[in-house]
Amino acid sequence: MDYKAAGAPKMGKKAPKHQEHNAHGSRKKPFGTREDKVALLARMKKAAEEKKG
C-alpha cells in the first residue's frame, strides 16, 4: 500500500499565510505611490536633526 498518497493534499509552501494591511498594490497603498530614495533620505535626515535637538 502506498501510504504517502493517503491523507489531505499538501498546500503550497511559497504562498504567504496572510496579506499585509498596507502592502504595495492594495487599496490603501496602490502601485506607483512609492516615494523615491531622495525623498526618503531627506525625511530621514530631517528626523535625525530633530532627534539631535
C-alpha positions as CSV (number, residue, x, y, z in Angstrom):
1,M,0.0,0.0,0.0
2,D,1.2,3.5,-0.8
3,Y,1.0,5.4,2.5
4,K,2.4,8.6,1.2
5,A,-0.5,9.2,-1.1
6,A,-3.1,8.9,1.8
7,G,-4.5,12.0,3.5
8,A,-5.1,15.6,2.5
9,P,-3.1,17.1,-0.3
10,K,-0.2,19.4,0.8
11,M,-0.7,23.1,0.4
12,G,1.8,25.3,-1.4
13,K,4.8,26.3,0.6
14,K,5.7,29.5,-1.2
15,A,2.4,31.3,-0.6
16,P,2.2,33.9,2.2
17,K,0.0,32.9,5.1
18,H,-1.7,36.3,5.3
19,Q,-1.9,39.6,3.5
20,E,-0.3,42.8,4.9
21,H,-2.8,45.6,5.6
22,N,-0.5,48.1,3.8
23,A,1.0,46.0,1.1
24,H,2.0,47.7,-2.1
25,G,-0.7,47.3,-4.7
26,S,-3.5,47.1,-2.2
27,R,-6.4,49.5,-1.9
28,K,-4.7,51.5,0.9
29,K,-1.4,51.7,-0.9
30,P,-1.8,51.4,-4.7
31,F,1.2,50.8,-7.1
32,G,3.2,53.8,-8.2
33,T,3.0,55.7,-4.9
34,R,6.3,54.6,-3.5
35,E,8.4,57.6,-2.7
36,D,11.8,57.9,-4.3
37,K,15.0,57.4,-2.5
38,V,15.8,61.1,-2.4
39,A,12.6,61.9,-0.5
40,L,13.3,59.0,1.9
41,L,16.8,60.3,2.6
42,A,15.6,63.8,3.1
43,R,12.9,62.6,5.6
44,M,15.5,60.5,7.5
45,K,17.9,63.4,7.7
46,K,15.2,65.7,9.0
47,A,14.2,63.2,11.6
48,A,17.8,62.8,12.7
49,E,18.2,66.6,13.1
50,E,15.1,66.8,15.1
51,K,16.3,63.9,17.4
52,K,19.6,65.7,18.0
53,G,17.9,68.8,19.4
